[in-house]
Amino acid sequence: MTLDTVAGKKVLVTGAAMGLGKLFAERAVREGAAAVVLWDVNEVGLKDTAAELTALGGNVYQYVVDVASQDAIGEAAAVVRNEVGEIDILVNNAGIVRGNSYFWETTNRADIDKTMAINSLAPMYITLEFLPAMVAGNGQARVLNIASSAGLVSNPRMSVYAASKWAALGWSDSVRIELEQAGHEHVKFTTVCPTYINTGMFDGAKGFLFTPILEQDEVVDTSWREMKAGNPLVILPWTSRLNKAISGLLPIKLRDLFLNTVGVYRSMDEFTGRNK
């Protein structure tokens, strides 16, 4: 079933202070969502974004939440249910990236835990807070999970990030199938797997053959449209879909040769990431 608009729906966006999350929240406000709930660990950015969206006419709720903490997720979700009500549209957007070193050069093991907690576990825990009510309800509900093309290709110099996004993709698609098998057609999961996006998170990363760094608006527009349509998987851009198809057909040595030749395997060599 297609959801034509989120007007009248209650929307929650994680990582909403800036970047894709802020743009997703803005889409919800402009479509007339009944409430737009913003979660982010960045208190200053969150306050500024909430003010901007309120000025646009949105009914905005803001909560400082560290989604790396299961306890923080549970506490914030309880407050949301009490102050806003159950959520109809959940956008699991929050994420972090660590890269530009080989795995055996890892010096801060806490980075491994944090990457997995935010990119893999947080979407599961957050969704578990709101999905039961979506399933029990009758209205159209959506869960939009922002994964990555790193969940499709084992890119070097980002092994932990790739692992976290493989986990997110596998979990998201599995729950989608569970909902279909159980007959809950009013709840749809959409998983988005983009390549590098111009958000600052991937500063220094290089685009590869026919694959420039993606613009934020392009990713948000496509993801939002596909989410409302209830489509299961979004891979951006077309070259990433091609790489996935070719990689699935070629023997591993030829796959590696192909991906190295087009530049995928060298794309993180000069990665710096966003300055904190």
N, C-alpha and C positions, 0 to 999 in steps of 0.2 A: 504494500500500500504506500502511495506517495503522500508525503506531508507537504502541502502547498506552502505553508507559512508557519512560523513559530509564534505568531500572534496569539496572545492569551496563554501561552505556555510558560512554565518556570524553567529557566535555563541556568546551569551551573558550569562555569569555565574555570579550570585550574591553570596556573601560570598566567593569570589574567592581567598582570600589571603592565606588560609590554609585549611587543612582538605579535606573534600569531594569536596569543590568548586575548590580547586587547582588541584585535581586529574581529575575532569571533564574537566577543562580547558586544562590540559595536554593531555587528550584523543583527544580533538578537534585539538590541534596543531599537534599531531602525525598522525592524519588522513588527515591532509592537509587542514584544514578550511581556507577559504579566509581571515577571520579576527576573532580574538578571543578577546572579550571585557570583561574586568574584572571589577566588581564592588565590593567594600568593604569599610567599615568605617575605617579599620586598614591601615593607610597610609604607615607605615613602612613595614608591611608584604606584602602589595599590590605591593610596589615597588620591593621588593625582588623576589616575584613570577613572576612579569612581566619580570624581568631581566632573570630569569631562563628559562622561556618559549620562550623569544626572542632568547636566546642562542641555543634553540632547533630548531630554524628556523621559529618560529611563527610570524605572523603579529599581534602584540599584542597592544591593547589599554587599558589603565588603567584609572579609574575614582574613586576618593574617594567619596562615596555616603552613606549617612545614610538612609537606606531604611525604617526607622521608620518614616521618614518625607515624606508626600505626595508631598510637594513642591519640596524637593530635588530630588525625583524620576522624577517628570515632567521636571525639569531643566536638569537633567543628560540625560534623554531620548532624549530631544531636541538636545543636543550636540551630542549624538551618531548618531542620524539620519543625522545630518549635516556633521559630520566628517567620519562616517563609512558607513551610509546608513541604510536601513531597516534590521531587524534581522530575520534570518531564523530559528534558534534554540535558544530557551530561556530555561535556567536552573534556576529555582527559588529554590536556595539552602540555602540562608541566613536564619539563625534561631538562637534563644536563648532559654535557658531553665532555669526555676527557680523551685525549689522543696525542698523536705525534711521538709516541715512544713504543718500542717493542714491549711485549707483555713482561718479559723477564727483567726489563729495566724499571718496572714499577717500584717506586720507593714508598709511596703512601697507600697502604692497603685500605685505608678508610675510604679512598676514592672508589674502590671496587664496591664496597658495601653501599655507599651513597648512590652510585650510578644504578645499581640493581634496585635499590629501594625506591628511587624516584621514577625510573623509567619502566620498571617491570612490576614491582609489588604495589606501588601506589595506585595505578589504574585498577588493579584487582580489588584492593581494600576499599577504595572510593566507590567503585561500581557496586560492590557488595552492600554498601550502605543504602543505595537507592534503587537497585535493580528489583528487589522483591516487590516493592510497591508498584513499580512499572508493570511487572508481570501480573500482579493482582488487579491492576486497573483495566479500564476499557479503552482509554484514549491512546492515540498514537504517541509512542515514546521512542527516543533515539539515544544511542550511546556512540559518540564519535571518538575514536582512539587514534591519536597521532603517533604513529610508529616511525619507520624510516626505511629507505631503500637499503640501509645497512642491515636490515632484517632479512634481506633477500640475497645479499652477496657478502661473503666473508672477507671484508676489506681489511688489509693490514694496517697497523698503527692505530687501530681503534677497536681492539678485540673485545674489551669489556663492554663498550658501547654497543657493538654489534650483537654481543650476547644478550644484552638487555632488550634490544629491539627485536631480536628473534623471539625472545620469550613473550614480549608484548603482542607480537603478530600472531604467534601460535595460540596464545590464550584467547585473544579477541576473536579470532576466526572460529575457534572451538566453541565458545559460548554462543556465537551466531548460529552455529549448526544445532546446538542444544535447544535454542529457542524455537528454531524451525521444527525440530523433531517433536517438541512438546506442544506444538500448535499455538505458540504465542506470537502470531504474525503481526500483532500491533506493536511489538518491540523489535527494533532493528539495530544491529551493530554494523558500523562502518569503520574499517581500518584504513588509514592513509599512510602510504610509504613514499615520501618525497626524497629526492636527493638533497644536496646542500641548499639551504635557503638563506637569503640575505637578511638575517636577523641579528648578526653579530656573534651568535654562538659558534659559527663555523668560519670566523675570520682566519684567513691564511689558507684555507682549503681551496683546491683548484677544481674548476669544472673540467670535464673530459670531453672526448670527441662528441660533437653535436649536443653537448649537455652543459649549458651555462649554469651559473648559480641562479636558482629560482628566486623570483620576486615574491614577497609576502602576500600581496593582494591576489596574485594568481593562485597560490596554494589555498588561501582561505576561500576565495570564490568557488573554486572547484570542489573543495572539501565540503563546504556548506551545501552546495547544490546536490552533491552525491549523497550526503547524509540525509537530507530531506527526502530524496528519492528512495532511500533505503538500500542503496547499492552496497555490496559487501566489501569491496576492495578497490582502493584508488592508488595507482602507482604513477608517480610523476617524475620526469616527463616521459614521453613515448620511448626515448632511448633506454630508460631504465626497464621498461617492459620488455624491450627487445633484448637487453642484456640478460634478463631473467630467463627468457625463452631459450636463447642460445645456450646459456649456461646449463640449462636443464637437459640439453641434447648432447652436448659435447662431453667427451671423456675429460677427466679432471685436468690432465696436463694441457690439453688443448684449450680448455676453459680458462686456465690460468694464463696461458699465452695470449689468448684473445683479450681478456680483461686488462692484462698488463699493457698490451699494445695500444688499446684505446685510451689508456690513462687512468682507469679506475683504481688500479693498485698503487698508483703514485700520487693520488689526489690529496692525501693527508700529510705529505712530506713536509710542507711548510705551514701546517696548521698552528695557529696561536690561540684561537678562541677569544671570547669576549673578555675585555679587561674588567675586573671586579671593582 
